[in-house]
Amino acid sequence: MLGRVDTQRAYERIRAQIVSLELAPGAPINEQELADRLNMGLTPVHEALQWLAHDDLVIISPRHGLYVAEVNLPDLEQISEVRTVLEALCARLAAQRATRDDLDVLEALRRESLNVSKADMRALLELDHRLHRAVARAAHNKYLEHILEHFFGLSQRLWYLVLPELGFLTTAVEKHLELVDAIRAGEAERAERIMSDHVRGFYSQVRQVIEQRRSAQGA
């Protein structure tokens, strides 16, 4: 049991570094150096990297060894297609199934969104993540919740790539207020539509930033 706890802790710490780009896309990974840097044993780090490979965040190649998975625009397109559909379904189910406790959590996050600094992009991204997780839990489908968390992790790396230019994030987070109201009212179709528009619009903006960067680099 202790070994699994250590592996889980290593997984969470390494995943956080990958998602935040502290471990850059394409960067080679030396297991021993990583274990030393994290002040952890080699075994839990090795096992955590296997989990991360399953999450598509680490590549294990017989030819090239271990390295952080790359991120690119085609990934964004495919992740967007999946998340738009599943997040909308999740919101619909949350409006139909949310318990009193679920609604209390969502309301607390809604109030927090009113107070978070609009200039703190990282805090806004974290709040967005927490609200999506709360909606997923309120849907009461553990398989859907697990799948969405997987795709959210893949999405976050793309967002961190363009973090300085996410000025539209404030407007995106404001959608949370409408979404929570719809879920509280049990308005399943409205909740589904708000979430679909929110996710689709967010990806569209991120895609635009990436394409503008490409154009500027090619100029």
DOSEGU-221880 format. One record per residue (C-alpha): residue in one letter; x, y, z. Coordinates in Angstrom, 1 decimal. Example, Ala and Ser with C-alpha at 12.3 -4.5 7.8 and 13.67 -1.06 7.14 Angstrom:
BEGIN
[rec a,[12.3,-4.5,7.8]],
[rec s,[13.7,-1.1,7.1]],
% end
This chain:
BEGIN
[rec m,[0.0,0.0,0.0]],
[rec l,[2.8,2.4,0.9]],
[rec g,[4.4,1.8,-2.5]],
[rec r,[1.2,2.7,-4.3]],
[rec v,[0.9,5.9,-2.3]],
[rec d,[4.5,6.8,-3.3]],
[rec t,[3.7,6.1,-6.9]],
[rec q,[0.5,8.2,-6.8]],
[rec r,[2.5,11.1,-5.3]],
[rec a,[5.2,10.8,-7.9]],
[rec y,[2.5,10.6,-10.6]],
[rec e,[0.8,13.8,-9.4]],
[rec r,[4.0,15.7,-9.1]],
[rec i,[5.4,14.7,-12.5]],
[rec r,[2.0,15.2,-14.2]],
[rec a,[1.8,18.8,-12.7]],
[rec q,[5.3,19.5,-14.2]],
[rec i,[4.3,18.2,-17.6]],
[rec v,[0.9,20.0,-17.7]],
[rec s,[2.5,23.3,-16.6]],
[rec l,[5.3,22.9,-19.1]],
[rec e,[8.0,22.8,-16.4]],
[rec l,[8.9,19.6,-18.2]],
[rec a,[8.7,20.8,-21.8]],
[rec p,[7.1,19.0,-24.7]],
[rec g,[9.6,16.7,-26.3]],
[rec a,[12.1,16.9,-23.4]],
[rec p,[14.0,13.7,-22.7]],
[rec i,[13.4,12.1,-19.3]],
[rec n,[16.1,10.5,-17.2]],
[rec e,[14.4,8.5,-14.5]],
[rec q,[17.2,8.7,-12.0]],
[rec e,[17.7,12.5,-12.4]],
[rec l,[14.0,13.0,-12.1]],
[rec a,[13.8,10.9,-9.0]],
[rec d,[16.7,12.8,-7.4]],
[rec r,[15.1,16.1,-8.3]],
[rec l,[11.8,15.0,-6.7]],
[rec n,[13.7,13.5,-3.7]],
[rec m,[11.8,10.2,-4.4]],
[rec g,[12.7,6.6,-5.0]],
[rec l,[13.4,5.3,-8.5]],
[rec t,[10.6,2.7,-8.3]],
[rec p,[7.7,5.0,-7.7]],
[rec v,[9.0,7.4,-10.4]],
[rec h,[9.4,4.6,-12.9]],
[rec e,[5.8,3.4,-12.2]],
[rec a,[4.5,6.9,-12.3]],
[rec l,[6.0,7.4,-15.8]],
[rec q,[4.3,4.2,-16.9]],
[rec w,[1.0,5.7,-15.8]],
[rec l,[1.7,8.9,-17.6]],
[rec a,[2.5,7.0,-20.8]],
[rec h,[-0.9,5.5,-20.5]],
[rec d,[-2.3,9.1,-20.2]],
[rec d,[-0.5,10.0,-23.4]],
[rec l,[1.7,12.6,-21.6]],
[rec v,[4.9,10.5,-21.7]],
[rec i,[6.3,8.6,-24.7]],
[rec i,[8.2,5.3,-24.1]],
[rec s,[10.2,4.5,-27.2]],
[rec p,[12.6,1.6,-27.6]],
[rec r,[14.6,3.7,-30.0]],
[rec h,[14.5,7.1,-28.3]],
[rec g,[13.9,6.2,-24.7]],
[rec l,[11.6,8.3,-22.4]],
[rec y,[10.5,11.8,-23.3]],
[rec v,[7.6,14.2,-22.7]],
[rec a,[4.9,13.9,-25.4]],
[rec e,[4.8,16.8,-27.9]],
[rec v,[1.7,19.1,-28.3]],
[rec n,[0.4,20.4,-31.6]],
[rec l,[-2.6,21.8,-33.4]],
[rec p,[-3.9,18.5,-34.7]],
[rec d,[-4.0,17.3,-31.0]],
[rec l,[-6.0,20.4,-30.2]],
[rec e,[-8.6,19.7,-32.9]],
[rec q,[-9.1,16.1,-31.9]],
[rec i,[-9.3,16.8,-28.1]],
[rec s,[-11.7,19.6,-28.9]],
[rec e,[-14.1,17.3,-30.8]],
[rec v,[-14.2,14.8,-27.9]],
[rec r,[-14.5,17.3,-25.1]],
[rec t,[-17.2,19.5,-26.7]],
[rec v,[-19.5,16.5,-26.9]],
[rec l,[-18.7,14.9,-23.5]],
[rec e,[-18.6,18.1,-21.5]],
[rec a,[-22.0,19.0,-22.9]],
[rec l,[-23.4,15.6,-21.9]],
[rec c,[-21.8,16.0,-18.5]],
[rec a,[-23.6,19.3,-17.9]],
[rec r,[-26.9,17.8,-19.0]],
[rec l,[-26.6,14.9,-16.6]],
[rec a,[-25.4,17.3,-13.8]],
[rec a,[-28.6,19.3,-14.2]],
[rec q,[-30.6,16.1,-13.9]],
[rec r,[-28.7,14.4,-11.1]],
[rec a,[-26.9,17.0,-8.9]],
[rec t,[-27.4,16.5,-5.2]],
[rec r,[-27.6,19.2,-2.6]],
[rec d,[-23.9,18.6,-1.8]],
[rec d,[-23.0,18.9,-5.5]],
[rec l,[-24.9,22.2,-5.8]],
[rec d,[-23.2,23.6,-2.7]],
[rec v,[-19.8,22.8,-4.2]],
[rec l,[-20.8,24.4,-7.5]],
[rec e,[-22.1,27.5,-5.7]],
[rec a,[-18.9,27.9,-3.7]],
[rec l,[-16.9,27.8,-7.0]],
[rec r,[-19.3,30.3,-8.6]],
[rec r,[-18.7,32.7,-5.7]],
[rec e,[-15.0,32.2,-5.9]],
[rec s,[-15.0,33.1,-9.6]],
[rec l,[-16.4,36.5,-8.6]],
[rec n,[-13.4,37.2,-6.4]],
[rec v,[-10.5,35.7,-8.3]],
[rec s,[-8.1,38.3,-9.9]],
[rec k,[-8.9,38.7,-13.6]],
[rec a,[-5.2,39.3,-14.2]],
[rec d,[-4.1,35.9,-12.7]],
[rec m,[-4.4,33.6,-15.7]],
[rec r,[-3.1,30.6,-13.8]],
[rec a,[-5.6,31.0,-11.1]],
[rec l,[-8.4,31.4,-13.6]],
[rec l,[-7.3,28.2,-15.4]],
[rec e,[-7.2,26.3,-12.1]],
[rec l,[-10.6,27.6,-11.2]],
[rec d,[-11.9,26.5,-14.6]],
[rec h,[-10.5,23.0,-14.0]],
[rec r,[-12.1,22.7,-10.6]],
[rec l,[-15.5,23.7,-11.8]],
[rec h,[-15.4,21.2,-14.7]],
[rec r,[-14.4,18.5,-12.2]],
[rec a,[-17.3,19.5,-9.9]],
[rec v,[-19.7,19.3,-12.8]],
[rec a,[-18.3,15.9,-13.8]],
[rec r,[-18.9,14.7,-10.2]],
[rec a,[-22.4,16.1,-10.2]],
[rec a,[-23.2,14.0,-13.3]],
[rec h,[-22.6,10.9,-11.2]],
[rec n,[-21.0,8.8,-14.0]],
[rec k,[-17.6,7.7,-12.9]],
[rec y,[-16.5,6.6,-16.3]],
[rec l,[-17.4,9.9,-17.9]],
[rec e,[-15.7,11.7,-15.0]],
[rec h,[-12.5,9.7,-15.6]],
[rec i,[-12.5,10.2,-19.4]],
[rec l,[-13.0,14.0,-19.0]],
[rec e,[-10.2,14.3,-16.5]],
[rec h,[-7.9,12.5,-18.9]],
[rec f,[-8.7,14.9,-21.8]],
[rec f,[-8.6,17.9,-19.5]],
[rec g,[-5.0,17.1,-18.7]],
[rec l,[-4.1,16.9,-22.3]],
[rec s,[-5.9,20.2,-22.9]],
[rec q,[-4.1,22.1,-20.1]],
[rec r,[-0.7,21.8,-21.8]],
[rec l,[-2.0,23.5,-24.9]],
[rec w,[-3.4,26.3,-22.8]],
[rec y,[-0.2,26.8,-20.9]],
[rec l,[1.6,27.2,-24.2]],
[rec v,[-0.5,30.3,-24.9]],
[rec l,[-1.1,31.4,-21.3]],
[rec p,[0.2,35.0,-21.7]],
[rec e,[-2.3,35.6,-24.5]],
[rec l,[-5.4,34.1,-22.8]],
[rec g,[-7.1,37.5,-22.3]],
[rec f,[-10.4,35.9,-23.3]],
[rec l,[-10.2,33.6,-20.3]],
[rec t,[-12.1,36.1,-18.1]],
[rec t,[-15.1,35.9,-20.4]],
[rec a,[-14.9,32.1,-20.5]],
[rec v,[-14.9,31.8,-16.7]],
[rec e,[-17.9,34.1,-16.6]],
[rec k,[-19.8,31.4,-18.4]],
[rec h,[-19.5,29.4,-15.2]],
[rec l,[-22.1,31.7,-13.6]],
[rec e,[-24.7,30.9,-16.2]],
[rec l,[-23.8,27.2,-16.1]],
[rec v,[-24.2,26.9,-12.4]],
[rec d,[-27.6,28.7,-12.5]],
[rec a,[-28.8,26.3,-15.2]],
[rec i,[-27.7,23.2,-13.2]],
[rec r,[-29.3,24.6,-10.0]],
[rec a,[-32.5,25.1,-11.9]],
[rec g,[-32.4,21.6,-13.3]],
[rec e,[-32.5,23.0,-16.9]],
[rec a,[-30.7,20.2,-18.7]],
[rec e,[-30.9,21.5,-22.2]],
[rec r,[-29.8,25.0,-21.2]],
[rec a,[-26.9,23.6,-19.2]],
[rec e,[-25.8,21.4,-22.1]],
[rec r,[-25.9,24.3,-24.5]],
[rec i,[-24.0,26.6,-22.2]],
[rec m,[-21.2,24.0,-21.7]],
[rec s,[-21.0,23.2,-25.4]],
[rec d,[-20.7,26.9,-26.3]],
[rec h,[-18.1,27.4,-23.5]],
[rec v,[-15.9,24.5,-24.5]],
[rec r,[-16.2,25.2,-28.3]],
[rec g,[-15.5,28.9,-27.9]],
[rec f,[-12.5,28.3,-25.7]],
[rec y,[-10.9,25.9,-28.1]],
[rec s,[-11.6,28.3,-31.0]],
[rec q,[-9.8,31.1,-29.2]],
[rec v,[-6.8,28.9,-28.3]],
[rec r,[-6.6,27.7,-31.9]],
[rec q,[-6.6,31.3,-33.1]],
[rec v,[-3.7,32.2,-30.8]],
[rec i,[-1.7,29.2,-32.0]],
[rec e,[-2.3,30.0,-35.6]],
[rec q,[-1.4,33.7,-35.1]],
[rec r,[1.9,32.6,-33.5]],
[rec r,[2.6,30.3,-36.5]],
[rec s,[1.9,33.1,-38.9]],
[rec a,[4.2,35.5,-37.0]],
[rec q,[7.0,32.9,-36.8]],
[rec g,[6.7,32.3,-40.6]],
[rec a,[6.7,35.9,-41.5]],
% end
